[in-house]
Amino acid sequence: MLLVVDVGNTNITMGIWDGDKLLGKFRMTTKLVRTSDEYGITLKELVDRQGVDSTKINRVIISSVVPDVMHSLGSAFIKYFGIRPMVVSAGTKTGVRVSIPNPQQIGPDRIVDAVAGYVLHGGPVIVIDYGTATTYDLIGPDGAFEAGITAPGIRTSAQAMWGEAAMLPAIEIVKPASILARDTITSMQAGLVYGVIGQTEYIVNQIKKESGYEKIKVVATGGLGSIIEKETEVIDCYDPELTLKGLKLIYDKNTK
């Protein structure tokens, strides 16, 4: 079985693949500092709680934007699973060519999403990931990563508000019933959610305009993306497992 691991700035998201079937997925926080033993014990328990015998995991691939955790995490797989994980890097075969001046500046998470978006939906395609940052990536008809836009994530923006403004409380991120807010909490919710809806529509339309692509599919992923996808017609497909699928595709491409 293949364990795919996406190390993001907020969470480490994992999925267990048995062939083409995703048996389960789970998360652990990234920001908590852990030793290799703590990672190993926690990972084995999380896998077992998915109803999967952790000893059946014999392959691992990792995509990470947090270098500081990689030594302990990689050591945990070696020590507790007996596996040296494949790590997505500049030398990994992905099938997506990064055609920008400095390809190394594109995070592996964005490449993984681009691979899944292109392989599963064809090109040209815009892949939006609503994570710690909200990213908009354009993959051309030939599978080339042509451009990327980075904006603050929804939760990141929310935390900035209540962290920097003494009178603003921490809130649940949901769409209020109306944009015509009449209290502090719903006014914050309206600004956050409707703001990102407007941002999404403007950026997608501008990408279409400047790229010159007449027909282009828009695929979204990321935890809070489900809120936005329901409120706009510019997103064609929302796939919460897009990154996990991309990691499996990359692993398969590199082991054939």
N, C-alpha and C positions, 0 to 999 in steps of 0.2 A: 504493500500500500504506500501511497505517496502522501507525505505531509507537506503542504505548501504554507509558507510563512511570510506575511507582509508586515514588516516592522515600520510603523508610521510614527509620527511625532507624538501622537496621543495614545494610540493602542497598537498592540501586536495582534493582528488578525490571522487566524489559522484555519485551514480546511483539510479534511481527510478525503482523498480520492481513492476509490477502488475501481480501477479501469476508468470508465467515463462517468461513474456515479459519484456524486459528492455525498459522502455518508454523514458528514456533520461539520459544523464550523463553530469556533469559539474565540474569545478574546481575553487578553490580559493587558493591564496597563503598561505602557512603555516607561513612564517616568519614575517608577519605583525601582531603585537600584537593587540588583540581585546578583548573587554569586552563581557560578556554573551549577553548583549543587542545588541551589534554590530553583533555578530554571529547570533543571533536569527533573527534580521531584514533582514540581508543579505541572510541567508538560505531560509527564507520564500519567498523572492523576486526571488531568483534563481530557486526555485522549481516552482513558479508560471510562470516564463518565459519559463519553459519547457512545458507549456501548461497543467500543472497538478495543481489542486486545493490543496494548501498546507494543508488544513484542512483534506484532505483524507489520509495524511501520519499518520499511526497509529502504526508503528513499526520502530525501528532504531537499527542498529548494527554498531559498530565502531571498527576498528583496528587502533592502533596508535603506532608509534615509537617516538613520541614527547610528553613526559609526561606533559610538561609545558602548553600545550594548553587544556588539558583534563578537567580541572575544569570549565573553561569558556565555552567550547564547550558542555560539558555535561549539565551544568546549562541552556544553551540556549535551548536545546531540552526540558528540563523540563518546563521552563518558557514559551516558545513560541509555543511548539507543544503538551505540556501536556504528554510527553513520557519520561520515564526513559530508556535510551538506554542500550542495551546489549553491553558489551565491551569484545572483544576477549582477553583472558588471559590464564594463565597456567591451570586454572580450567575449561576451556571451552571444551566441547566435540567437537572434530573435525573429528575423524575417522582416524587421522594420528598419529602414535606413534613416538615420538622423541627418537631415540635410540642412543644418544650421551651422554658423561659423564655429561654435564651440560645443560640440556634441556632449562633452563630459559634464556640461552644466545641467543637462537634463537628468532629473532624478530617476533612478531605476523604477520607482513606482509608476511614473508617468509612461515609461517605455512599456511596462507590463500591461497597463491599461490600453495603451495604443495597440499592442499586439492583439489583445482580446477584441478590441473594437474593430480592427481591420479584418482579422480572420473570421469573426463571427458575423460581421455586417457588411464587409466590403468597403471600398473607398470610392470617393472621398467620404470621410466621416469625422465628425467632431465628437471628442470624448470629454465629458465634463465629470470631474470628481469633486464632490462636496465633502472635503475633509478638513483638516486643520487649516489648510489653504484651499480655496476653490480654484481649480485649474481647468483651463479650456485648451485642448490640444487638437490641432488640425493634422490629420493624416490624409495624404493625397491618394489619388486613384491607383498609383503604383506602389503604395505602401510606404511612402516616405513621410517621416515626421517633419512637417513643413513649418510649423509655428506653434507657440504656446503662450498663453496668457495666464498670469497668476494674480489672484485677488485674495484678500483676507477671508478665511472661512467663516461660516455663520456663527459657530460657537466662539471662535476667536474674537470676532467683532463684539459679540455679546459680553464676553469676559472683559474686554477692554472698556466697555461702557460701565459695567458695575464695579470694575476694579479701579477706574480712574475718576469716577464721579461719585462723590460721597453720598448723594441723595438718591442714587439709583440702585434698586435692589437686584439680587440675582433672580432670574426668572426662568420659567419653562419656555423652551423655544417651540411655539406652536403658532399657527395662523389664527389671528383673532377673527371674530365674525364679520368685522367691518374695518376698513382702513380708517374710518372716522372714529378714532379712539377717544375715550372720554375719561381715562385714568392712566396713571403712570405705567402700570404693567402692560396694558393692552397697547399703549402708545409705543413702548419699546418693542413689543412683539410685532406690531404693524411695521415699524421702521426696519426691523431686521428681515422679516419674511418678505414683505412686499418689496423691500429694497433689493433683495437678492433675486426676486422674480424679475424686476425691472432690469437689473444688471445682466441676468442671463439672457433675456430677450434682446437687449441692445448688443451685447458682445457677439451672440450667435449671428444676428442679422448683419453685423459689421464684418464678421469673418466671411460670411457668404458673399457680401458685396465686394470686399477687397480681394478675396481669393479668385473670384470669377467663376466658381463652380456653381452651375445652375441647380443641380440636384445633389444634395448632400444630406446624409443621415446624421442625426444627433442622438448620441447614447450617453446616459448619465449613470453615475454610481455614487457611492458614499452614503453614510448613514442618514444624513438629513436631506439627501437628494429626493427622498420619497415625498417630502412636504412640497418641494418646489415643482416636481414633475407633474403633480396633480393640478397645478394652478397655471400652467402655460402650455401652449400648443407647439412651441418651438422644439420641445424634447419629444423625440419619437419613441424612445425606449428607455426604461429604467431597469438596471440590472444590478442588484446589490452584491452579486457574486462575481462581477466582472473581473476584479483583480485576481481572485482565486482561480478563475478560468484562465486568465493570462499566464499565471505562473505555471499551471499545468501544461499549457501549450508550449511554453518556452522549455520546460523540462523535457517534454516529448521530442521537441526539435533537436535538442542537444544530446539525446541518448539513442537516436535511431541508428 
